[in-house]
Every structure is written in C-alpha cells, then in structure tokens.
C-alpha cells in the first residue's frame, strides 16, 4: 500500500437541513416540513473552532483552512474532525420516525507532498457517536471494527473518497467514491469523476490527489429514499446526473440525533541514517535489498494471479460485478462438495453470499479467447436486466483471467418458485460459443437429449431447435424421466424417452408413460395433450414442428392438436428413419419398458 507524506483538506461549505419543532414541556408537535430548516454554513473555519472538535493531526490554519494532516512524526494516524453538537435527523411524529431529507456540500483539495504518493482517503461520516471505532491509534484500514452492526446505536454511514486500491475490499483500482453501510465493502462505488451531460452517457474522470479543488454534494430524499453523491471541479456547475445513486431507507438504522464528521488516515515514513556504520552494513544491505526485491516481485506476481481482471470498459458494470474473493468465500473455496454439476458451459457450484445470506449458483465458464469477452459480458448483463415472471434473475458476474463466473439465484435451467411458477435460467448463454470461438472447436453448447438433430449437424441454434428442446422438457416433466437415460447396465442400449412414448402412443397406451409419482391423479385429457405435444415438438423435420406460439395455443386449448401420422414422428438417436411399426410390436415394446 502506498504511503502519503502530506495531505491538505479544505472544507469550505457544509449544509444540513432537517425540520424540527420543540414546544413547552419539550414535547414534539407535528410540524410543517416546509417551514423548518436546520443548517450551518462555514466559508472557511477560522471562526468555527468552537463548534468543531479536532482529533490527532487535524488543525485549522491561520487562513481558515481545515487541514487533516500536518508535519507529523511518521506514525500511523487517523485524523478527524466532527461537528461538536448532535444533529436531529428523524421526525418521530411521522409514524415510525422517518429520516428527514438532508444535504451537505463541501470543497476539498488533496495535495500530496510528493507526486504520486497516496494515502487511504477521506470519508464523510454519519454516526451515532462522535468518537468512531478505531480513532485512537487503530491500524484498521477503514472506519469500522467488529463492534459495528445494523443496530442504530452502532450503525455508521460513510461516503468514502478513496485514493488507493484495497484488494480485499475494493473492486475498483485507483481513485474512487463509495457508499459504505457499516461494512468495509461499499454497497456501490465508481471511479471518481462526473457526468458532463444530462443523460449520464458522457463521463470525465477526476484525480483526487491532483491538488485541484473538488466539490462534493451528498443528498438524501425522504420520499424516494434515495441517497446520491455528486462530484465536480470547483469551477463546474453541479452535474445533473449524480455519480452515485443508491436507494435505501435510513429510518431503520439512524438514531434521532447523530453526529457528522470528516475522517482521514495517513502514514509518514521515517528514515534515519548512521554514517559510522556505513562500511559494515553496505554488504548486508545489498544482500537484503536483492532478497527483498525478489520477495516483492514474487508477492506482486501472486497478487496479480489472484486479483480480478478489471478493464476500463467494465467500470459501467461495477454494480453487477462480484469480487472473486467474495465468490470464493461464498462457495467455500469452490470445493467439490459444493459442486452441483458439470454443464455445457463449465462447472456449477452452490454458495451463500456472505453479506445477504442469499443462496446462489456460481457458474465457472472457461473462456480464454481475447475476442468477444467485452461483447459477451455486455450482452449477459443486458439479459440480466430483463425482468419477467418466467425468467430467473442473474445477479452479476466476475471475470478473472481466462474464466467468467456468473452468479444466479439457482442452478437449474427450469425451476419452480414458491408459487409453482416456472422460471427459466441459463438463457442467453449459448451465445458464449459464438463469441471469439476457435473455428476448430468441437464443443457443443447444449445437453444431450434436448438438442435437435439439425443442431447436432450444423451447430446452429434456431427457434425450431428451441421448440425441440421444449418438447423434450414436456416429456421429461410428464414422464418423470430424462430424455436419454445414460446410466444403464453394461450391454444394454440407452433408453430414449421420445421413442418409448411414441411406441406407447402407437399402441394406444400413451398414459402408461405418465410419472408414477402422480398415481394417476391428473386430468387424463391434459396429460395426453402434453405427451402428444411433446412428441409433435420432437419431430426430426424442423419444418414440421409447430412454432412456440402454436405450442402455447395447443396447451391453452385455443387450437386443436393435429393428428399427425405416426410414421412421421418416429425418432431414433442414431439416424432418421421412416418406419411404420405394427400395433402389436409397438404395444410389446411399450409394455416391456
């Protein structure tokens, strides 16, 4: 971690608004929010020392600048300043005590003593007490310790202006801004900068250690429950689009009265030299220096191997990107005991996200090609934004060297929620094999038994091949069997579900293929419709299959299922054959199975 020698912070304006009203007996009365405002404004801090409490290296210069570092003695130090009086943030007359709308704005400048040196950044803090955890000599690289939790008496909200990358907690390298809710990992963060247009499409980066004066706006709206953070150079008007926008109701976490503070951590390197020992220690220092360099290079190499890959174009997806460390913890190190299965795209692991305790499935997808990764991630994130009652929710992704990790609610392709509504997962992943694929590859994106014959021959997926897979799904659900049963005794052929159902249909015993678990407790006409439609969708001729719209019309009873000739539906796993099987032979095959 880089160290900082000297860093100056200038805070010119702080504004806080909150309605309040106290009458006789100190009893709170209902108030008109539009008529009451609490605020304080400082154009410099020369005459504000009576309302400010300074800690450690913080001081106010003769010109009125609030400086959070000075010529300190080199020890690790966290400087801070807070408004000495608690500020009322909630109105308990609103039924439950909602947090008032509030806003604050300040101007700061970070000036390193030497160009390129970085500290640990600045944080604007809202906390239940003036003295924060770790303020006195702590070596914690943040604002929180193990005592903080979600209780209002311990809850800390911080807006961090971070000037360095902490590999353990940050996904963004370099200067960035984040919102922290009682945790070292920001709930949302972005590279420091501002939008130059009204629609948020044009972004300009800001260096936090340039020495330039930068203004920050922090605002919370009690109606929309939206917390926003906006940055801009001092000579630029407030941008229309905030840098960060996060929806979160603070009413459950903040006390009625809380404290505001600014905090900074820094460290100075102390160097001493004894000339009398020069001749003795030069050889030792040389050897130590070489060993140290080799050791440092080894550490850097290991860190690069373990670190996530983050490119500039991925910053737009920072909210949906998971760190590899979090997924590693969630899956217990991707151990085999958490392996759910091996699909056409790689291994799938079950896991539990540490913070939210949400059960997820993490798909590790091998993708070493340099081409197409950006387009694929852009597409998969776009698909993840889709909201439909029959689509599973894609939570996010992680990219690490030659593999992609996708985080889903569950691992199944088709699953049922608590209300027995079907949801589709893994949608869109077949495009992975179209992006930058090796032309010599023989990899097939799909599962045996669900792939149409033309898909196996050409490798190109179509809407008709999707209908074929839908037919296989219908038969699997109705019969309680896989499309192809591979776990059969040695010497026997694999059983193909569509062949078996077709033979039973020919023999007039199609209902015998229904799932035994159902115990015939179903509407026979509906079961027969599902089985026959599954066969019609599984025809070898792609042109003979119905469209998905027609398939749904058949299921809804809007169209009558056509009486297709039996010989046209015959399917085999080896080749396409047109065979007319006698009723007696078909019945014998059906009963034998």
C-alpha positions, -999 to 999 in steps of 0.1 A, spaced: 0 0 0 14 34 -9 20 59 18 13 96 19 36 122 34 14 153 34 -22 159 25 -42 191 29 -80 191 31 -100 223 27 -137 223 36 -155 255 27 -192 248 29 -213 223 49 -250 224 48 -275 202 66 -313 206 65 -338 190 89 -371 202 102 -376 203 139 -400 218 165 -400 218 203 -428 235 224 -435 238 261 -427 206 281 -401 196 255 -429 176 237 -426 173 200 -455 185 180 -465 179 143 -447 203 121 -449 217 86 -417 205 70 -416 234 46 -412 260 74 -384 245 94 -348 241 84 -316 235 104 -284 245 87 -249 256 92 -226 271 67 -188 278 70 -170 298 44 -137 288 60 -132 276 96 -112 304 111 -140 314 135 -157 279 137 -133 262 161 -158 264 190 -182 242 171 -156 218 157 -137 190 176 -104 182 160 -85 149 165 -49 138 162 -31 157 133 -61 178 123 -59 216 127 -72 249 114 -47 271 96 -43 309 101 -61 314 68 -91 294 79 -84 261 61 -93 229 78 -62 206 74 -64 169 83 -26 164 82 5 184 92 42 177 97 36 147 118 62 124 133 57 94 109 34 72 130 2 57 116 -25 82 122 -62 88 116 -71 125 117 -107 135 121 -129 165 127 -166 164 137 -193 189 144 -195 191 182 -233 191 185 -256 162 176 -280 169 148 -316 158 147 -322 135 117 -356 120 123 -392 131 130 -409 107 153 -443 122 146 -444 106 111 -453 71 124 -421 51 128 -397 80 128 -387 87 92 -353 103 84 -356 139 71 -343 149 38 -308 162 42 -280 175 21 -244 186 26 -218 201 3 -181 207 9 -150 215 -11 -117 197 -6 -83 195 -20 -58 167 -16 -22 178 -20 5 150 -17 39 161 -5 54 142 -34 37 135 -68 21 100 -70 20 93 -32 -14 82 -20 -30 79 14 -61 60 25 -85 87 15 -112 108 32 -146 98 45 -177 119 54 -194 100 82 -228 99 98 -225 81 131 -244 77 164 -214 89 185 -187 115 179 -158 91 186 -157 64 160 -142 29 163 -105 28 157 -98 65 160 -72 62 187 -41 46 173 -60 19 154 -44 2 125 -77 -7 109 -77 5 72 -113 17 75 -139 33 96 -154 1 111 -145 -26 135 -161 -58 147 -184 -39 171 -204 -23 144 -236 -39 133 -270 -30 120 -283 -17 153 -290 21 153 -267 25 183 -237 12 162 -247 20 127 -222 40 106 -229 55 72 -198 67 53 -192 84 19 -156 74 11 -133 94 -12 -107 66 -16 -73 73 -32 -59 38 -31 -70 3 -40 -76 -22 -12 -75 -56 -29 -96 -72 -1 -125 -47 -2 -123 -27 -34 -132 -38 -69 -121 -5 -85 -84 3 -88 -73 39 -83 -93 69 -71 -130 60 -65 -160 71 -45 -182 47 -25 -211 44 -1 -204 22 30 -232 9 52 -215 -4 83 -191 -25 62 -156 -23 46 -171 -32 12 -190 -4 -4 -226 -12 -14 -220 9 -45 -188 25 -58 -175 42 -90 -143 58 -102 -141 94 -91 -155 117 -118 -186 135 -130 -210 133 -159 -209 162 -184 -243 156 -199 -279 152 -187 -284 115 -196 -253 101 -179 -236 89 -211 -205 112 -211 -182 107 -181 -150 126 -171 -125 112 -146 -113 132 -116 -80 126 -98 -85 130 -61 -47 137 -55 -42 163 -82 -43 192 -57 -73 207 -75 -103 219 -56 -133 195 -59 -168 200 -46 -189 171 -32 -227 171 -29 -243 144 -6 -281 143 -6 -309 121 8 -345 124 -2 -370 111 24 -397 104 -2 -378 84 -27 -354 70 0 -326 78 -25 -290 87 -14 -269 104 -40 -233 116 -42 -221 141 -69 -186 153 -76 -173 181 -98 -144 205 -101 -150 238 -82 -154 258 -114 -180 234 -129 -217 237 -120 -234 208 -102 -239 179 -127 -274 169 -135 -266 132 -131 -251 121 -97 -220 99 -96 -236 75 -72 -273 68 -66 -285 42 -41 -320 35 -29 -321 27 8 -344 36 37 -322 50 65 -350 52 90 -344 18 105 -307 24 110 -302 60 122 -309 74 156 -329 105 162 -298 126 168 -264 118 153 -230 133 146 -213 144 114 -176 141 108 -148 140 83 -120 115 88 -87 108 72 -59 82 77 -23 87 67 12 75 74 46 90 72 78 71 66 106 79 90 141 74 76 173 76 97 210 70 87 241 64 108 273 72 89 297 55 113 282 21 104 283 26 66 312 3 57 299 -26 78 263 -26 67 267 -19 29 272 -56 20 244 -67 43 221 -40 29 230 -50 -7 221 -87 0 190 -77 19 180 -54 -9 183 -81 -35 164 -106 -14 137 -80 -7 133 -72 -44 129 -108 -53 104 -114 -25 85 -83 -35 83 -94 -71 70 -128 -60 43 -112 -39 33 -89 -68 31 -119 -92 9 -139 -68 -13 -108 -62 -18 -104 -100 -26 -141 -104 -52 -139 -75 -66 -105 -84 -96 -99 -106 -92 -85 -141 -108 -51 -143 -106 -31 -176 -119 4 -182 -150 -7 -201 -161 -28 -172 -165 2 -149 -200 7 -163 -209 -27 -148 -193 -22 -113 -226 -25 -96 -231 -60 -111 -196 -72 -107 -186 -96 -78 -151 -98 -65 -135 -132 -69 -128 -133 -31 -165 -129 -23 -174 -158 -46 -145 -179 -33 -159 -174 3 -195 -180 -8 -186 -214 -24 -162 -224 4 -133 -223 -20 -151 -240 -49 -148 -273 -32 -161 -305 -48 -187 -309 -21 -203 -278 -33 -203 -289 -69 -238 -290 -83 -229 -304 -117 -210 -300 -149 -229 -283 -177 -221 -275 -213 -205 -242 -201 -185 -254 -172 -189 -264 -135 -217 -250 -113 -212 -246 -76 -237 -238 -49 -229 -210 -25 -242 -185 1 -233 -148 -3 -216 -137 30 -235 -104 34 -270 -111 23 -271 -149 30 -287 -154 -4 -284 -189 -19 -268 -187 -53 -253 -208 -80 -219 -198 -94 -211 -210 -129 -174 -211 -138 -171 -207 -176 -138 -212 -193 -133 -185 -219 -96 -179 -228 -102 -161 -261 -92 -125 -262 -120 -117 -286 -156 -112 -278 -154 -111 -240 -165 -75 -238 -194 -81 -261 -204 -112 -243 -204 -95 -208 -223 -66 -222 -249 -89 -236 -251 -111 -205 -255 -80 -183 -282 -67 -206 -300 -100 -203 -296 -98 -165 -315 -66 -165 -346 -82 -180 -375 -86 -156 -401 -112 -165 -421 -135 -143 -407 -165 -161 -370 -155 -162 -346 -163 -134 -326 -133 -121 -290 -130 -130 -273 -113 -100 -240 -105 -116 -207 -117 -129 -170 -119 -121 -141 -120 -147 -108 -135 -136 -81 -142 -162 -94 -169 -186 -127 -176 -170 -160 -160 -164 -182 -165 -133 -219 -159 -135 -240 -156 -103 -276 -169 -105 -303 -174 -79 -303 -211 -87 -285 -236 -110 -314 -253 -128 -323 -244 -163 -360 -246 -154 -371 -242 -119 -403 -235 -98 -407 -208 -73 -428 -210 -41 -460 -204 -60 -452 -231 -86 -444 -205 -113 -419 -218 -139 -387 -197 -143 -361 -201 -170 -324 -199 -162 -292 -200 -183 -309 -180 -210 -286 -164 -235 -255 -185 -225 -254 -203 -259 -241 -170 -273 -209 -177 -255 -198 -202 -281 -204 -176 -309 -181 -151 -293 -144 -154 -303 -147 -192 -307 -119 -213 -321 -131 -224 -356 -116 -259 -348 -136 -264 -317 -159 -294 -314 -176 -280 -282 -213 -281 -284 -234 -258 -263 -263 -280 -252 -273 -311 -233 -278 -345 -250 -315 -353 -254 -325 -316 -258 -306 -309 -290 -324 -312 -323 -308 -333 -350 -301 -303 -372 -284 -286 -342 -260 -315 -338 -252 -315 -376 -248 -277 -381 -241 -264 -346 -265 -235 -353 -294 -229 -328 -327 -218 -342 -362 -211 -329 -371 -245 -342 -344 -262 -322 -357 -244 -292 -391 -260 -299 -375 -294 -300 -359 -288 -266 -393 -276 -253 -408 -309 -265 -381 -328 -246 -389 -308 -215 -427 -315 -218 -420 -353 -219 -395 -351 -191 -419 -333 -168 -449 -355 -177 -430 -389 -175 -406 -381 -147 -376 -394 -168 -347 -379 -186 -347 -376 -224 -318 -401 -226 -311 -424 -197 -273 -429 -198 -270 -449 -165 -280 -483 -179 -264 -517 -172 -235 -527 -194 -245 -543 -226 -279 -526 -228 -287 -496 -250 -295 -462 -236 -332 -457 -233 -346 -428 -253 -377 -412 -238 -393 -400 -270 -390 -435 -286 -408 -450 -257 -436 -425 -255 -441 -428 -293 -444 -466 -292 -469 -464 -264 -489 -438 -284 -490 -462 -313 -502 -490 -291 -530 -468 -275 -513 -468 -241 -497 -434 -240 -510 -426 -205 -489 -455 -192 -458 -432 -197 -470 -407 -171 -449 -402 -140 -458 -430 -115 -454 -405 -87 -486 -388 -99 -506 -420 -92 -530 -412 -120 -542 -381 -101 -545 -359 -131 -569 -349 -158 -563 -376 -185 -571 -353 -214 -545 -327 -202 -518 -354 -197 -525 -369 -231 -523 -334 -247 -489 -327 -230 -475 -361 -241 -486 -358 -277 -475 -322 -279 -441 -332 -266 -439 -358 -295 -451 -333 -321 -424 -308 -310 -398 -336 -311 -402 -343 -348 -370 -348 -368 -381 -325 -395 -376 -289 -382 -403 -276 -407 -429 -300 -393 -426 -287 -357 -450 -261 -345 -439 -226 -336 -437 -217 -299 -468 -196 -303 -487 -225 -317 -474 -248 -290 -488 -224 -263 -521 -222 -282 -523 -261 -281 -517 -261 -244 -543 -233 -238 -569 -252 -259 -571 -224 -284 -560 -248 -312 -567 -285 -316 -536 -307 -318 -533 -321 -354 -535 -358 -358 -500 -364 -373 -492 -397 -389 -473 -420 -366 -446 -428 -391 -437 -392 -395 -429 -389 -357 -405 -417 -354 -372 -407 -338 -340 -426 -331 -307 -414 -316 -286 -429 -345 -303 -418 -377 -336 -406 -392 -358 -434 -403 -393 -435 -417 -408 -467 -403 -443 -480 -399 -444 -502 -368 -474 -526 -363 -496 -520 -333 -487 -554 -319 -450 -548 -320 -453 -513 -306 -475 -525 -277 -450 -552 -269 -422 -527 -267 -442 -503 -246 -452 -529 -220 -417 -544 -219 -403 -510 -209 
